[in-house]
Amino acid sequence: MHARRSLIKELKLLQVFVLIFGAFLSIGLLD
């Protein structure tokens, strides 16, 4: 199903976004 595939794709993008956001947060805390 296309819907399921796109959902997995969105979840992976969200995971990457959370990783980047977490990195920015840790940098901000270290500053």
ABEGO torsion letter per residue (X at the ends): XAAAAAAAAAAAAAAAAAAAAAAAAAAAAAX
